[in-house]
Amino acid sequence: MRLFTVLAVCATFLSVPSAATAASCFDRAAAVTYEESRIETPALPGGTRVPYELVRVGGFDPYVAALKQELCRATSVETARRMLEQQGTRLWQTAVARAQGRIQLGTIDRYDDRPLYWSRLIGTRDLRQWRPAFPLSAADRAALLKTYEYASRGVAHSSYGTGVKRVLVSGFDPYQLNGEIRRSNPSGGSALQLDGLTYRVGTETVRVRAVVLPVTWSGFDAGIVEDAFGPHLTGTAPERADLIMTISQGNRGAMVVERWAGAWRGGFADNNNVGEAELIPAAPRWPQPAPTPEFIETTLPHQAMIGAGTGPWPTSLNQNICEWAAGTRPTGPVRCHPNGPSAGSQAQAGGGGNYLSNESMYRSNRLRRELGASDVPGGHLHISALVYPTNPLVIIDAAFTADRAATINQTVALVRAAGAAA
């Protein structure tokens, strides 16, 4: 997006509605998701309300206010749909431009992914509690929520243009917020740095597009991973990807390319505090293999990534898996080892576990294989976890800022190395 467009958006949003106007079309007693309820997390004694503070110091208050205003102005489902796509796109593009230093917005460092997360979440909460003057069915509301989510996550707008090598990556929202409301996710921060990144490798030009995925089983069940990657994996796609990579936060102090993804989800609680252990379901709207593979192996150029010499964290290939013997899932003994899947075994975990990071790799590459894109390298990168300020009243300090920036910069370097080698 051009810089003048972002600045024009910011100028437009300086005129925000009054509190009375913004509240006129919302039922604040209406149900919201568990994730959205965290917006109202109370401040610690002597502290601030972290979600609202992060939106404010990130410079996103005008965007949150504008969405409220436009919802109250909408006159039909179709006008609401167009408005939500526009508002979601503006939110995403502004977050990307801010992250990449093309605009100055807010008072905290540009690597912070949390203002986007909380601004989007306030938007979905408002849309859920919106009571327009015209009839709105549950199906219409769900479709409008999807429109806003996909636009504000980069999913709706991932075009490359012509004459470039195309790399598509994904990051994640913050998670585990019950125990630490200040959480950031460096994979989401990396996605903001990577979206639109263009660089030369010899005579070739490489361009990266990025999306941010939700940390919800329901979002994955609804097909967001496949909807993000699928349009760039079909044989007739004019912008077919040359490499795909899912990225998530892993263990502290390590950058790890996962060799294997497994077909089992462990059922750990997601951002909506729900989870159920089960096989990864098929996705709607996209072709799915039958039977679904137990394990899928990476085809990323991991040697080139390891050999790129990035820092500060070491980069390695994780070859571990966990499996059940044939026919013993889910009650039999689990065997974990680095020797690859045994004949006939059933997946319990990929190298990166059986949470949503494993599932993002599994789903995107299950679809890649089913669409016949075996020539497109694909896989998953786990990046170093963050350490938060010791003082719980401090949202961000110099050490946290430097640590996150270093991790994100190394992630960008690893993606660049993979794109160069694809």
C-alpha positions as a Markdown table, in Angstrom:
| # | Residue | x | y | z |
|---|---|---|---|---|
| 1 | Met | 0.0 | 0.0 | 0.0 |
| 2 | Arg | 1.3 | 3.5 | -0.9 |
| 3 | Leu | 2.3 | 5.7 | 2.0 |
| 4 | Phe | -0.1 | 8.5 | 1.1 |
| 5 | Thr | -3.0 | 6.1 | 1.4 |
| 6 | Val | -2.1 | 5.2 | 4.9 |
| 7 | Leu | -1.7 | 8.8 | 5.9 |
| 8 | Ala | -5.0 | 9.8 | 4.3 |
| 9 | Val | -6.7 | 7.0 | 6.3 |
| 10 | Cys | -5.1 | 8.3 | 9.5 |
| 11 | Ala | -6.3 | 11.9 | 8.7 |
| 12 | Thr | -9.8 | 10.6 | 8.0 |
| 13 | Phe | -10.0 | 8.8 | 11.3 |
| 14 | Leu | -9.0 | 11.9 | 13.4 |
| 15 | Ser | -12.7 | 12.8 | 13.3 |
| 16 | Val | -14.2 | 10.2 | 15.6 |
| 17 | Pro | -17.8 | 9.8 | 16.9 |
| 18 | Ser | -18.9 | 11.0 | 20.3 |
| 19 | Ala | -19.3 | 8.3 | 23.0 |
| 20 | Ala | -23.1 | 8.6 | 22.7 |
| 21 | Thr | -23.1 | 8.1 | 19.0 |
| 22 | Ala | -20.7 | 5.1 | 19.2 |
| 23 | Ala | -22.8 | 3.4 | 21.8 |
| 24 | Ser | -26.1 | 3.9 | 20.1 |
| 25 | Cys | -26.2 | 0.7 | 18.0 |
| 26 | Phe | -24.6 | -1.8 | 20.4 |
| 27 | Asp | -26.0 | -4.2 | 23.0 |
| 28 | Arg | -23.2 | -4.5 | 25.5 |
| 29 | Ala | -25.1 | -7.3 | 27.3 |
| 30 | Ala | -24.9 | -9.5 | 24.2 |
| 31 | Ala | -22.7 | -12.5 | 24.3 |
| 32 | Val | -19.0 | -12.4 | 23.2 |
| 33 | Thr | -16.4 | -15.1 | 22.9 |
| 34 | Tyr | -14.1 | -16.0 | 25.7 |
| 35 | Glu | -11.2 | -14.5 | 23.8 |
| 36 | Glu | -13.1 | -11.2 | 23.4 |
| 37 | Ser | -14.0 | -11.1 | 27.0 |
| 38 | Arg | -10.3 | -10.6 | 27.8 |
| 39 | Ile | -10.5 | -7.1 | 26.4 |
| 40 | Glu | -12.0 | -6.1 | 29.8 |
| 41 | Thr | -9.2 | -7.6 | 31.8 |
| 42 | Pro | -9.0 | -5.3 | 34.9 |
| 43 | Ala | -5.8 | -3.4 | 35.6 |
| 44 | Leu | -3.5 | -4.6 | 38.3 |
| 45 | Pro | -3.3 | -2.2 | 41.3 |
| 46 | Gly | -1.2 | 0.8 | 40.1 |
| 47 | Gly | -1.2 | -0.4 | 36.5 |
| 48 | Thr | -3.2 | 0.1 | 33.3 |
| 49 | Arg | -5.8 | -2.0 | 31.5 |
| 50 | Val | -3.4 | -3.7 | 29.2 |
| 51 | Pro | -5.6 | -4.3 | 26.1 |
| 52 | Tyr | -6.8 | -0.8 | 25.9 |
| 53 | Glu | -3.4 | 0.6 | 26.7 |
| 54 | Leu | -1.7 | -1.3 | 23.9 |
| 55 | Val | -4.3 | 0.0 | 21.4 |
| 56 | Arg | -3.7 | 3.5 | 22.6 |
| 57 | Val | 0.1 | 3.5 | 22.7 |
| 58 | Gly | 0.2 | 1.7 | 19.3 |
| 59 | Gly | -1.8 | 4.6 | 17.8 |
| 60 | Phe | -4.8 | 2.5 | 16.9 |
| 61 | Asp | -7.6 | 4.3 | 18.9 |
| 62 | Pro | -8.9 | 6.1 | 15.8 |
| 63 | Tyr | -9.3 | 2.8 | 13.9 |
| 64 | Val | -11.2 | 1.2 | 16.7 |
| 65 | Ala | -13.5 | 4.3 | 17.0 |
| 66 | Ala | -14.0 | 4.5 | 13.2 |
| 67 | Leu | -15.3 | 0.9 | 13.0 |
| 68 | Lys | -17.9 | 1.7 | 15.7 |
| 69 | Gln | -19.0 | 4.8 | 13.8 |
| 70 | Glu | -19.3 | 3.0 | 10.5 |
| 71 | Leu | -21.3 | 0.1 | 12.0 |
| 72 | Cys | -23.8 | 2.5 | 13.3 |
| 73 | Arg | -24.0 | 4.2 | 9.9 |
| 74 | Ala | -24.5 | 1.0 | 7.9 |
| 75 | Thr | -27.9 | 0.7 | 6.2 |
| 76 | Ser | -27.8 | -2.9 | 4.9 |
| 77 | Val | -25.9 | -6.1 | 5.0 |
| 78 | Glu | -24.2 | -5.3 | 1.8 |
| 79 | Thr | -23.1 | -1.8 | 2.8 |
| 80 | Ala | -21.8 | -3.4 | 6.1 |
| 81 | Arg | -19.9 | -6.0 | 4.2 |
| 82 | Arg | -18.1 | -3.4 | 2.0 |
| 83 | Met | -17.4 | -1.3 | 5.0 |
| 84 | Leu | -15.9 | -4.2 | 7.0 |
| 85 | Glu | -13.7 | -5.3 | 4.2 |
| 86 | Gln | -12.4 | -1.7 | 3.8 |
| 87 | Gln | -11.9 | -1.2 | 7.6 |
| 88 | Gly | -10.3 | -4.6 | 8.0 |
| 89 | Thr | -7.9 | -3.9 | 5.1 |
| 90 | Arg | -7.0 | -0.5 | 6.4 |
| 91 | Leu | -6.3 | -2.0 | 9.8 |
| 92 | Trp | -4.0 | -4.6 | 8.3 |
| 93 | Gln | -2.2 | -2.3 | 5.9 |
| 94 | Thr | -1.7 | 0.3 | 8.5 |
| 95 | Ala | -0.2 | -2.3 | 10.9 |
| 96 | Val | 2.1 | -3.5 | 8.2 |
| 97 | Ala | 3.2 | 0.0 | 7.3 |
| 98 | Arg | 3.8 | 0.9 | 11.0 |
| 99 | Ala | 5.8 | -2.3 | 11.6 |
| 100 | Gln | 8.0 | -1.6 | 8.6 |
| 101 | Gly | 8.6 | 2.0 | 9.5 |
| 102 | Arg | 6.8 | 3.5 | 6.6 |
| 103 | Ile | 4.6 | 5.5 | 8.9 |
| 104 | Gln | 5.1 | 6.7 | 12.4 |
| 105 | Leu | 2.2 | 5.7 | 14.6 |
| 106 | Gly | 2.0 | 5.5 | 18.4 |
| 107 | Thr | 4.7 | 5.6 | 21.0 |
| 108 | Ile | 5.9 | 2.0 | 21.3 |
| 109 | Asp | 8.3 | 0.2 | 19.1 |
| 110 | Arg | 7.3 | -0.8 | 15.6 |
| 111 | Tyr | 7.8 | -4.5 | 16.1 |
| 112 | Asp | 4.9 | -4.8 | 18.5 |
| 113 | Asp | 2.1 | -7.0 | 17.1 |
| 114 | Arg | -0.2 | -6.5 | 20.1 |
| 115 | Pro | -1.9 | -3.2 | 19.0 |
| 116 | Leu | -3.2 | -5.0 | 15.9 |
| 117 | Tyr | -4.4 | -8.0 | 17.9 |
| 118 | Trp | -6.4 | -6.1 | 20.4 |
| 119 | Ser | -7.8 | -3.6 | 17.8 |
| 120 | Arg | -9.0 | -6.5 | 15.7 |
| 121 | Leu | -10.5 | -8.2 | 18.7 |
| 122 | Ile | -12.3 | -5.1 | 19.8 |
| 123 | Gly | -13.7 | -4.9 | 16.3 |
| 124 | Thr | -15.0 | -8.5 | 16.3 |
| 125 | Arg | -16.5 | -7.9 | 19.8 |
| 126 | Asp | -18.3 | -4.8 | 18.5 |
| 127 | Leu | -19.5 | -6.6 | 15.5 |
| 128 | Arg | -20.9 | -9.4 | 17.6 |
| 129 | Gln | -22.7 | -6.9 | 19.9 |
| 130 | Trp | -23.9 | -4.7 | 17.0 |
| 131 | Arg | -27.6 | -4.2 | 16.7 |
| 132 | Pro | -28.4 | -2.5 | 13.4 |
| 133 | Ala | -31.6 | -0.9 | 12.4 |
| 134 | Phe | -32.2 | -3.6 | 9.7 |
| 135 | Pro | -32.7 | -7.3 | 10.0 |
| 136 | Leu | -29.5 | -9.3 | 10.5 |
| 137 | Ser | -29.5 | -13.1 | 10.6 |
| 138 | Ala | -27.0 | -15.2 | 12.5 |
| 139 | Ala | -25.6 | -16.4 | 9.1 |
| 140 | Asp | -25.2 | -12.8 | 7.9 |
| 141 | Arg | -23.4 | -11.8 | 11.1 |
| 142 | Ala | -21.1 | -14.8 | 10.8 |
| 143 | Ala | -20.3 | -13.9 | 7.2 |
| 144 | Leu | -19.6 | -10.3 | 8.2 |
| 145 | Leu | -17.3 | -11.4 | 10.9 |
| 146 | Lys | -15.4 | -13.6 | 8.4 |
| 147 | Thr | -15.1 | -10.6 | 6.0 |
| 148 | Tyr | -13.5 | -8.4 | 8.7 |
| 149 | Glu | -11.3 | -11.2 | 10.1 |
| 150 | Tyr | -9.9 | -12.1 | 6.7 |
| 151 | Ala | -9.3 | -8.5 | 5.7 |
| 152 | Ser | -7.6 | -7.6 | 9.0 |
| 153 | Arg | -5.4 | -10.7 | 8.9 |
| 154 | Gly | -4.1 | -10.2 | 5.4 |
| 155 | Val | -5.9 | -13.2 | 4.1 |
| 156 | Ala | -8.1 | -11.3 | 1.7 |
| 157 | His | -5.3 | -9.4 | 0.0 |
| 158 | Ser | -2.2 | -11.5 | -0.8 |
| 159 | Ser | -1.5 | -10.6 | -4.4 |
| 160 | Tyr | 2.1 | -10.5 | -5.7 |
| 161 | Gly | 2.2 | -8.9 | -9.1 |
| 162 | Thr | 4.1 | -10.4 | -12.0 |
| 163 | Gly | 7.7 | -11.3 | -12.6 |
| 164 | Val | 8.6 | -12.3 | -9.0 |
| 165 | Lys | 9.3 | -15.5 | -7.0 |
| 166 | Arg | 6.4 | -15.8 | -4.6 |
| 167 | Val | 6.8 | -16.8 | -0.9 |
| 168 | Leu | 3.8 | -17.1 | 1.4 |
| 169 | Val | 4.2 | -17.2 | 5.2 |
| 170 | Ser | 1.9 | -17.2 | 8.2 |
| 171 | Gly | 2.3 | -16.1 | 11.8 |
| 172 | Phe | 0.0 | -16.3 | 14.8 |
| 173 | Asp | -1.9 | -14.1 | 17.3 |
| 174 | Pro | -0.7 | -13.9 | 20.9 |
| 175 | Tyr | -1.9 | -16.8 | 23.1 |
| 176 | Gln | -1.8 | -18.1 | 26.7 |
| 177 | Leu | -3.2 | -14.8 | 27.7 |
| 178 | Asn | -4.9 | -16.1 | 30.9 |
| 179 | Gly | -1.6 | -16.3 | 32.6 |
| 180 | Glu | 0.1 | -13.3 | 31.0 |
| 181 | Ile | -2.1 | -10.6 | 29.4 |
| 182 | Arg | 1.0 | -8.8 | 28.1 |
| 183 | Arg | 1.8 | -11.6 | 25.7 |
| 184 | Ser | 3.1 | -10.8 | 22.2 |
| 185 | Asn | 3.7 | -13.3 | 19.5 |
| 186 | Pro | 7.0 | -12.8 | 17.5 |
| 187 | Ser | 5.6 | -14.9 | 14.7 |
| 188 | Gly | 2.8 | -12.4 | 14.2 |
| 189 | Gly | 5.3 | -9.6 | 14.5 |
| 190 | Ser | 7.4 | -11.3 | 11.8 |
| 191 | Ala | 4.4 | -11.6 | 9.5 |
| 192 | Leu | 4.0 | -7.8 | 9.7 |
| 193 | Gln | 7.6 | -7.3 | 8.9 |
| 194 | Leu | 7.5 | -9.8 | 6.0 |
| 195 | Asp | 4.3 | -8.8 | 4.2 |
| 196 | Gly | 5.3 | -7.2 | 0.9 |
| 197 | Leu | 9.1 | -7.7 | 1.5 |
| 198 | Thr | 10.8 | -7.7 | -1.9 |
| 199 | Tyr | 14.4 | -8.5 | -2.5 |
| 200 | Arg | 16.8 | -9.5 | -5.2 |
| 201 | Val | 18.6 | -12.9 | -5.5 |
| 202 | Gly | 20.9 | -12.8 | -8.5 |
| 203 | Thr | 18.6 | -12.0 | -11.5 |
| 204 | Glu | 15.4 | -12.9 | -9.6 |
| 205 | Thr | 13.1 | -10.8 | -7.5 |
| 206 | Val | 11.5 | -12.5 | -4.5 |
| 207 | Arg | 8.4 | -11.1 | -2.9 |
| 208 | Val | 6.9 | -12.3 | 0.4 |
| 209 | Arg | 3.3 | -12.1 | 1.4 |
| 210 | Ala | 2.1 | -12.9 | 5.0 |
| 211 | Val | -1.0 | -13.5 | 7.0 |
| 212 | Val | -1.7 | -13.8 | 10.7 |
| 213 | Leu | -3.7 | -16.9 | 11.9 |
| 214 | Pro | -6.0 | -17.1 | 14.9 |
| 215 | Val | -5.1 | -19.3 | 17.9 |
| 216 | Thr | -8.5 | -21.0 | 17.8 |
| 217 | Trp | -9.5 | -24.5 | 16.9 |
| 218 | Ser | -12.8 | -23.1 | 15.5 |
| 219 | Gly | -11.0 | -20.8 | 13.1 |
| 220 | Phe | -9.0 | -23.7 | 11.8 |
| 221 | Asp | -12.1 | -25.9 | 11.6 |
| 222 | Ala | -13.7 | -23.2 | 9.5 |
| 223 | Gly | -10.8 | -23.4 | 7.0 |
| 224 | Ile | -8.8 | -20.2 | 7.5 |
| 225 | Val | -5.5 | -22.0 | 6.9 |
| 226 | Glu | -6.7 | -23.5 | 3.6 |
| 227 | Asp | -8.3 | -20.3 | 2.6 |
| 228 | Ala | -5.0 | -18.4 | 3.1 |
| 229 | Phe | -2.8 | -20.9 | 1.3 |
| 230 | Gly | -5.1 | -22.6 | -1.2 |
| 231 | Pro | -5.5 | -19.8 | -3.7 |
| 232 | His | -1.7 | -19.8 | -4.1 |
| 233 | Leu | -1.4 | -23.6 | -4.5 |
| 234 | Thr | -3.8 | -24.5 | -7.3 |
| 235 | Gly | -2.2 | -25.4 | -10.6 |
| 236 | Thr | -4.0 | -22.7 | -12.6 |
| 237 | Ala | -3.4 | -19.9 | -10.0 |
| 238 | Pro | -1.8 | -16.9 | -11.7 |
| 239 | Glu | 0.0 | -16.2 | -8.5 |
| 240 | Arg | 1.0 | -19.7 | -7.5 |
| 241 | Ala | 3.5 | -19.8 | -4.6 |
| 242 | Asp | 7.1 | -20.9 | -5.0 |
| 243 | Leu | 7.4 | -21.6 | -1.3 |
| 244 | Ile | 5.1 | -21.7 | 1.7 |
| 245 | Met | 6.0 | -21.6 | 5.4 |
| 246 | Thr | 4.0 | -21.5 | 8.6 |
| 247 | Ile | 5.7 | -19.8 | 11.5 |
| 248 | Ser | 5.0 | -19.9 | 15.3 |
| 249 | Gln | 6.6 | -19.2 | 18.6 |
| 250 | Gly | 8.4 | -22.3 | 20.1 |
| 251 | Asn | 10.9 | -22.8 | 22.8 |
| 252 | Arg | 13.2 | -20.1 | 24.2 |
| 253 | Gly | 16.6 | -19.5 | 22.5 |
| 254 | Ala | 16.1 | -21.7 | 19.4 |
| 255 | Met | 15.0 | -21.4 | 15.8 |
| 256 | Val | 13.8 | -24.9 | 14.6 |
| 257 | Val | 12.6 | -26.2 | 11.3 |
| 258 | Glu | 10.2 | -29.0 | 12.0 |
| 259 | Arg | 10.7 | -32.0 | 9.8 |
| 260 | Trp | 7.3 | -33.6 | 10.6 |
| 261 | Ala | 3.7 | -32.5 | 11.2 |
| 262 | Gly | 1.2 | -35.0 | 12.7 |
| 263 | Ala | -2.5 | -35.6 | 12.1 |
| 264 | Trp | -3.5 | -35.4 | 15.7 |
| 265 | Arg | -4.5 | -32.4 | 17.7 |
| 266 | Gly | -3.8 | -32.7 | 21.4 |
| 267 | Gly | -6.8 | -30.6 | 22.5 |
| 268 | Phe | -4.9 | -28.0 | 24.6 |
| 269 | Ala | -7.0 | -24.9 | 25.4 |
| 270 | Asp | -7.0 | -22.3 | 22.7 |
| 271 | Asn | -7.7 | -18.5 | 23.0 |
| 272 | Asn | -11.3 | -19.4 | 23.6 |
| 273 | Asn | -10.3 | -21.7 | 26.4 |
| 274 | Val | -11.6 | -24.8 | 24.5 |
| 275 | Gly | -10.0 | -27.9 | 23.1 |
| 276 | Glu | -10.7 | -31.5 | 22.3 |
| 277 | Ala | -8.2 | -34.2 | 21.4 |
| 278 | Glu | -9.1 | -35.6 | 18.0 |
| 279 | Leu | -7.8 | -36.1 | 14.4 |
| 280 | Ile | -7.4 | -32.9 | 12.5 |
| 281 | Pro | -10.7 | -32.4 | 10.7 |
| 282 | Ala | -11.0 | -31.9 | 6.9 |
| 283 | Ala | -11.4 | -28.4 | 5.7 |
| 284 | Pro | -14.5 | -27.0 | 4.0 |
| 285 | Arg | -14.4 | -25.8 | 0.4 |
| 286 | Trp | -11.1 | -27.5 | -0.4 |
| 287 | Pro | -10.2 | -31.0 | -1.7 |
| 288 | Gln | -8.9 | -33.3 | 1.1 |
| 289 | Pro | -7.0 | -36.6 | 0.8 |
| 290 | Ala | -8.7 | -39.8 | 1.9 |
| 291 | Pro | -7.4 | -41.2 | 4.1 |
| 292 | Thr | -5.7 | -38.3 | 5.6 |
| 293 | Pro | -1.9 | -38.8 | 6.0 |
| 294 | Glu | -0.6 | -39.5 | 9.5 |
| 295 | Phe | 2.6 | -37.5 | 9.1 |
| 296 | Ile | 3.7 | -35.0 | 6.5 |
| 297 | Glu | 7.3 | -34.2 | 6.0 |
| 298 | Thr | 8.8 | -30.8 | 5.4 |
| 299 | Thr | 10.2 | -29.9 | 2.0 |
| 300 | Leu | 11.6 | -26.5 | 3.1 |
| 301 | Pro | 15.3 | -25.9 | 2.1 |
| 302 | His | 16.3 | -26.4 | 5.7 |
| 303 | Gln | 20.0 | -26.8 | 4.9 |
| 304 | Ala | 20.1 | -23.4 | 3.3 |
| 305 | Met | 18.3 | -21.9 | 6.3 |
| 306 | Ile | 20.6 | -23.5 | 8.8 |
| 307 | Gly | 23.6 | -22.5 | 6.7 |
| 308 | Ala | 22.6 | -18.9 | 6.4 |
| 309 | Gly | 24.4 | -18.1 | 9.6 |
| 310 | Thr | 21.6 | -16.1 | 11.1 |
| 311 | Gly | 21.5 | -15.0 | 14.8 |
| 312 | Pro | 21.2 | -14.6 | 17.7 |
| 313 | Trp | 19.6 | -18.0 | 18.1 |
| 314 | Pro | 20.9 | -21.3 | 16.6 |
| 315 | Thr | 18.9 | -22.8 | 13.8 |
| 316 | Ser | 18.4 | -26.6 | 13.5 |
| 317 | Leu | 16.2 | -29.3 | 12.0 |
| 318 | Asn | 14.0 | -31.1 | 14.5 |
| 319 | Gln | 13.4 | -34.7 | 13.5 |
| 320 | Asn | 11.4 | -35.9 | 16.4 |
| 321 | Ile | 7.9 | -37.4 | 16.3 |
| 322 | Cys | 5.5 | -39.1 | 18.7 |
| 323 | Glu | 3.4 | -42.0 | 17.6 |
| 324 | Trp | 1.1 | -44.8 | 18.6 |
| 325 | Ala | 1.5 | -48.2 | 17.2 |
| 326 | Ala | -1.1 | -49.1 | 14.5 |
| 327 | Gly | -4.6 | -49.4 | 15.9 |
| 328 | Thr | -3.8 | -48.2 | 19.4 |
| 329 | Arg | -4.7 | -44.5 | 19.3 |
| 330 | Pro | -5.6 | -42.9 | 21.6 |
| 331 | Thr | -5.2 | -45.2 | 24.6 |
| 332 | Gly | -2.0 | -47.1 | 23.8 |
| 333 | Pro | 1.5 | -46.2 | 24.8 |
| 334 | Val | 3.1 | -43.2 | 23.0 |
| 335 | Arg | 6.6 | -43.6 | 21.6 |
| 336 | Cys | 8.7 | -40.5 | 20.8 |
| 337 | His | 11.9 | -40.7 | 18.7 |
| 338 | Pro | 13.9 | -39.0 | 15.9 |
| 339 | Asn | 13.7 | -41.9 | 13.4 |
| 340 | Gly | 10.6 | -40.9 | 11.4 |
| 341 | Pro | 7.2 | -42.6 | 11.4 |
| 342 | Ser | 7.2 | -46.4 | 11.9 |
| 343 | Ala | 5.3 | -48.6 | 9.4 |
| 344 | Gly | 1.6 | -48.3 | 10.0 |
| 345 | Ser | 1.9 | -46.0 | 13.1 |
| 346 | Gln | -0.6 | -43.4 | 14.1 |
| 347 | Ala | 0.4 | -39.8 | 14.8 |
| 348 | Gln | 0.3 | -38.4 | 18.3 |
| 349 | Ala | 2.5 | -35.3 | 17.7 |
| 350 | Gly | 4.7 | -33.8 | 15.1 |
| 351 | Gly | 8.1 | -32.5 | 16.0 |
| 352 | Gly | 6.6 | -29.3 | 17.2 |
| 353 | Gly | 3.8 | -30.9 | 19.2 |
| 354 | Asn | 0.1 | -31.2 | 18.5 |
| 355 | Tyr | -1.1 | -27.7 | 19.1 |
| 356 | Leu | -2.1 | -25.2 | 16.4 |
| 357 | Ser | 1.5 | -24.6 | 15.2 |
| 358 | Asn | 1.7 | -28.3 | 14.2 |
| 359 | Glu | -1.8 | -28.0 | 12.7 |
| 360 | Ser | -0.9 | -25.0 | 10.6 |
| 361 | Met | 1.9 | -26.9 | 9.0 |
| 362 | Tyr | -0.2 | -30.0 | 8.6 |
| 363 | Arg | -3.2 | -28.3 | 7.0 |
| 364 | Ser | -1.2 | -26.1 | 4.6 |
| 365 | Asn | 0.9 | -29.0 | 3.4 |
| 366 | Arg | -2.0 | -31.5 | 3.3 |
| 367 | Leu | -3.7 | -29.1 | 0.9 |
| 368 | Arg | -0.4 | -28.4 | -1.0 |
| 369 | Arg | 0.0 | -32.1 | -1.7 |
| 370 | Glu | -3.7 | -32.7 | -2.5 |
| 371 | Leu | -3.7 | -29.8 | -5.0 |
| 372 | Gly | -0.7 | -31.4 | -6.8 |
| 373 | Ala | 1.8 | -28.7 | -5.7 |
| 374 | Ser | 4.5 | -31.2 | -4.8 |
| 375 | Asp | 7.1 | -28.9 | -6.5 |
| 376 | Val | 6.3 | -26.1 | -4.0 |
| 377 | Pro | 8.5 | -26.4 | -0.9 |
| 378 | Gly | 6.5 | -26.2 | 2.4 |
| 379 | Gly | 7.0 | -26.6 | 6.1 |
| 380 | His | 7.1 | -24.9 | 9.5 |
| 381 | Leu | 9.5 | -22.8 | 11.5 |
| 382 | His | 9.4 | -22.5 | 15.2 |
| 383 | Ile | 11.0 | -19.3 | 16.5 |
| 384 | Ser | 12.3 | -18.3 | 20.0 |
| 385 | Ala | 9.8 | -17.5 | 22.7 |
| 386 | Leu | 9.9 | -14.1 | 24.4 |
| 387 | Val | 10.7 | -13.2 | 28.1 |
| 388 | Tyr | 8.5 | -10.5 | 29.7 |
| 389 | Pro | 9.5 | -7.6 | 32.0 |
| 390 | Thr | 9.8 | -8.9 | 35.6 |
| 391 | Asn | 7.6 | -6.0 | 36.9 |
| 392 | Pro | 4.0 | -7.0 | 36.0 |
| 393 | Leu | 3.1 | -3.3 | 35.7 |
| 394 | Val | 5.6 | -2.7 | 32.9 |
| 395 | Ile | 4.1 | -3.5 | 29.5 |
| 396 | Ile | 7.3 | -3.1 | 27.6 |
| 397 | Asp | 10.9 | -2.2 | 28.5 |
| 398 | Ala | 14.2 | -1.9 | 26.6 |
| 399 | Ala | 15.3 | -5.5 | 27.2 |
| 400 | Phe | 12.0 | -6.9 | 26.0 |
| 401 | Thr | 12.0 | -4.6 | 22.9 |
| 402 | Ala | 15.5 | -5.6 | 22.0 |
| 403 | Asp | 14.8 | -9.3 | 22.5 |
| 404 | Arg | 11.7 | -9.3 | 20.3 |
| 405 | Ala | 13.4 | -7.2 | 17.6 |
| 406 | Ala | 16.3 | -9.6 | 17.4 |
| 407 | Thr | 14.0 | -12.6 | 17.2 |
| 408 | Ile | 11.9 | -11.1 | 14.5 |
| 409 | Asn | 14.9 | -9.9 | 12.5 |
| 410 | Gln | 16.3 | -13.4 | 12.5 |
| 411 | Thr | 13.0 | -14.8 | 11.4 |
| 412 | Val | 12.9 | -12.4 | 8.5 |
| 413 | Ala | 16.5 | -13.4 | 7.6 |
| 414 | Leu | 15.5 | -17.1 | 7.7 |
| 415 | Val | 12.6 | -16.5 | 5.4 |
| 416 | Arg | 14.8 | -14.6 | 3.0 |
| 417 | Ala | 17.2 | -17.5 | 3.0 |
| 418 | Ala | 14.4 | -20.0 | 2.2 |
| 419 | Gly | 13.1 | -17.8 | -0.5 |
| 420 | Ala | 16.5 | -17.4 | -2.1 |
| 421 | Ala | 17.0 | -21.2 | -2.1 |
| 422 | Ala | 13.5 | -22.2 | -3.3 |
